[in-house]
Amino acid sequence: MNRLEYVDLFQYEANEYLEVLNRCALRLEKEPDHKESLQEAFRAVHSLKGMAGTMGYQQMMRVTHCLENLLEDLKSGAVESSPAVMDILFEALDLLQAMLSNPEEKLEGTEEILEKISRVHSSSEAGEKCAPEDFAGVEIRLSEAEKEAVRLAKENKMRLHLVAVTLVEYAPLKSVRVYMLRQKLAAHGEIIAAAPNLQDLEDERFDRYFMLLLAAPQPLDDRILEELSNITDVEKVQLLPWKESLLESAPGLTPAAQKIETVGSTDHDIAEKMVRVETAKLDELVNLVGEMVVARTRVLQLGKGHSEELDSLLDQLKRSITNLQDTAMKLRMVPVKQVFDRFPRMVRDISRSRGKEVRLTISGEQTELDRTIINRLSDPLVHLLRNAIDHGIEPAAEREAQGKDPEGSILLQAYHEGNHIVIVVEDDGAGIDLEAIKKSALQKGIICQEEAALMSEQELLDLIFCSGFSTSTRVTDISGRGVGLDAVKSSIEALHGTIQVKSVFSRMTRFTLRLPLTLSIINSLLVKSSGQILAIPIEVIQENIVLDNSEIKTIRGCKVINLRGEVLSLYHLGERLGFIQNIEELSGYPVVIVEAGGEKAGLIVEQLIGQQEIMIKPLSPALKGLAGIAGATILGDGSISLIVDIPELLNVGR
C-alpha cells in the first residue's frame, strides 16, 4: 500500500474522530455516567487506532490503545471519572491532535502521558480487558443457514474445527491477515461461520480476536497450525472444542467492542449512501457551472424571438441550467457545525485557565454555509469567544455579588435570514462601558472632544472596531475587549459580510455577524461608469436615486447630499476607482446608495443597466491589490466586468 495516497483521507477522518472524542469527553466531564458518550468515544478511539495501524503510525497506535483501556475502565466502573482522570483524557486528546501534523514524528511528552494513563489503568481491578488468554468454551452463534451447513457437514462425515486466532497488538491491515488465514484454511475444508461475521472481519470491525468454523474431511494437525501461526502479525492460533450451543458474543471482545460490531452494519449501510469528493473537484464543477450560466445568458439573448419552438427549448435550457447551478452550489454547502464543534473544548480550556465558570450554548449548528466561507470563519469567532471569556464574563464571586448566576453563559447561534446567514455571539457578562470607550478613544486620538460630545451610544460602541482600540487595563495572552476586533471586522467584510455590536452595561454583549451564503455566484447590479461596466453586489445596495445638482453640498471640500435627514458622502464611482479625474457635471446621473460596515455613501454612475447573477472570478496576481476591486466576471456577451469591493472602496484614501 502506498501510504502517501491515503494521508489526506487519514487526516480528514482522524480529525473527525478527534472532534467526536472531544465532544464526548466534555459531556462525560459533566455527566460521568453518560453511557452513550462513553460508547461513542470508545467507537471513535477504536476506529482511530485501526486507521493508525493501517497507516503504520506506531506512536498513535500506542496512545489510542491506552485510551481504549482507559475508556473501558470508565465504562466498567473500575475507574471513576474524577477531574484528574478527565484532565489526563484531555491531555491525551491534545497529544493525538498534535500527532496529526506529523504522525511519524515522536512528540515530546508522549511517554509522560502514556505513563499517566497506565497508572490509572493499572490501579483498577479491571486488568487488560482486551487481551484474554483463553478461548476455552467459546462458541459461535449460528444463523439458520449456518446450522443447516453444519448438519450437512455431519451427514457427509466432515470434521468441525473451531479455529481461534489472536493477532498481535496494533496489527495493521487486519483484514488482509484474515484473508490470508481464510485462504490457507480453505485449502483444507469449507469455512461455515465466523465470529465476528465475515463482513465485519473484512471491514476490520473487530479488535484482535476472531474465530472461524471449518468443516474439513481430515483433522487439522500441528503442521497446519504452525503454518497459520507463521502468517505475519498472527500471535496465536488455537483449536477449541466445538459445541452446538449458541454464542452470545464474539470471543475476546469487550462489551464496548461488541457494541461496535452491532452498530457496524448500520454504519456500513449509511456509508453506502455517502461519497467523499475532493474539494478541488467540487470547485471545478462550480466553475464549469458558472461558465454555463454565462453561456446561458448569451444564448438566451441571441435565440429569443426566432421561433416559438426555439423559445420553448431555451426556456427549458434555462430551467435545467438553473437547477444544475442550485445543485452544484448545494454540494459546496456544509453545516457551520464543522466550525462550531471546535469551540466547546476551547471555551472549557480558557475558562479553566482564567478560573471562571462558563457555559457555552450552541444553536443552529446544522445551518449550512459555503465551504469557502466556513474555512475563513474560524479565526473571527475565536477572537469573539476569547474576548467574551477573558473580559466579558466576570469571576464567579463578582457575578454572585451582582445577583447573577455564578456560571457565565455564552450563546453561539446561527440561522438563515433571506440569502444570508446570521451568526450571533452573546455573553451575559459585564457588557461594554461607554464612558471607558470614550475616554480611551480620546486618549488614543481616535476622536476629538467635539466628536465625542456628538456621538450616539451606537457610534461609541462601534469605536471598538477601530485599529488598536482597547478598554482593557491589563495585558493577557488573550485579547482585551476590543483588541483584535478591527481584524475581526476586516475578516468579515472580506467575506462581503457585516458585523454589529450591541451591549448593556453589566448585563450583556452581543456581536451579530451577517454573511452571504456563498462567494461564488452572487446577485449584482450592473452599472456603467467612466465607460466601464461594473458590478456592485446587491447586498450592499440600499436604494437608487436620481441626483439633482442643486442637492449637492460641500463640507470640508467633500461633496455630500442630504438624504431624508442623513448626510452622506458622494463619490463618482469611476473617479473613486481611478478611471477618470475631476468630474464637473454631476446633475441628472443615477446615484447608488451603498452601505458596508456601518459606512454609507452615494456612488454616481452614468447608467443603471440592471440586475444580473454573476460568477466571481479572481483577479490575476498582477492585478491583486487593486483598490476597490473584488474580482471580475464574464458577461453574457463575453465582455469582462469588474466587481466593486464596496467595503474597501469606502475606505480608499482615508
Secondary structure as GFF3:
##gff-version 3
##sequence-region A 1 654
A	DSSP	three_ten_helix	3	6	.	.	.	ID=ss1
A	DSSP	alpha_helix	7	30	.	.	.	ID=ss2
A	DSSP	alpha_helix	35	55	.	.	.	ID=ss3
A	DSSP	alpha_helix	58	76	.	.	.	ID=ss4
A	DSSP	alpha_helix	83	99	.	.	.	ID=ss5
A	DSSP	alpha_helix	110	123	.	.	.	ID=ss6
A	DSSP	alpha_helix	144	155	.	.	.	ID=ss7
A	DSSP	beta_strand	159	167	.	.	.	ID=ss8
A	DSSP	alpha_helix	174	186	.	.	.	ID=ss9
A	DSSP	beta_strand	190	195	.	.	.	ID=ss10
A	DSSP	alpha_helix	198	202	.	.	.	ID=ss11
A	DSSP	beta_strand	209	216	.	.	.	ID=ss12
A	DSSP	alpha_helix	222	229	.	.	.	ID=ss13
A	DSSP	beta_strand	234	240	.	.	.	ID=ss14
A	DSSP	alpha_helix	255	271	.	.	.	ID=ss15
A	DSSP	alpha_helix	279	303	.	.	.	ID=ss16
A	DSSP	alpha_helix	308	332	.	.	.	ID=ss17
A	DSSP	beta_strand	333	335	.	.	.	ID=ss18
A	DSSP	alpha_helix	337	340	.	.	.	ID=ss19
A	DSSP	alpha_helix	343	353	.	.	.	ID=ss20
A	DSSP	beta_strand	358	363	.	.	.	ID=ss21
A	DSSP	beta_strand	368	370	.	.	.	ID=ss22
A	DSSP	alpha_helix	371	375	.	.	.	ID=ss23
A	DSSP	alpha_helix	378	387	.	.	.	ID=ss24
A	DSSP	pi_helix	388	392	.	.	.	ID=ss25
A	DSSP	alpha_helix	396	401	.	.	.	ID=ss26
A	DSSP	beta_strand	408	417	.	.	.	ID=ss27
A	DSSP	beta_strand	420	427	.	.	.	ID=ss28
A	DSSP	alpha_helix	434	443	.	.	.	ID=ss29
A	DSSP	alpha_helix	449	454	.	.	.	ID=ss30
A	DSSP	alpha_helix	457	461	.	.	.	ID=ss31
A	DSSP	three_ten_helix	462	465	.	.	.	ID=ss32
A	DSSP	alpha_helix	485	494	.	.	.	ID=ss33
A	DSSP	beta_strand	498	504	.	.	.	ID=ss34
A	DSSP	beta_strand	508	516	.	.	.	ID=ss35
A	DSSP	beta_strand	521	529	.	.	.	ID=ss36
A	DSSP	beta_strand	532	537	.	.	.	ID=ss37
A	DSSP	three_ten_helix	538	540	.	.	.	ID=ss38
A	DSSP	beta_strand	541	546	.	.	.	ID=ss39
A	DSSP	three_ten_helix	549	551	.	.	.	ID=ss40
A	DSSP	beta_strand	552	555	.	.	.	ID=ss41
A	DSSP	beta_strand	558	563	.	.	.	ID=ss42
A	DSSP	beta_strand	566	572	.	.	.	ID=ss43
A	DSSP	alpha_helix	573	576	.	.	.	ID=ss44
A	DSSP	beta_strand	590	596	.	.	.	ID=ss45
A	DSSP	beta_strand	599	604	.	.	.	ID=ss46
A	DSSP	beta_strand	607	615	.	.	.	ID=ss47
A	DSSP	three_ten_helix	621	623	.	.	.	ID=ss48
A	DSSP	beta_strand	629	634	.	.	.	ID=ss49
A	DSSP	beta_strand	640	644	.	.	.	ID=ss50
A	DSSP	alpha_helix	646	649	.	.	.	ID=ss51
###
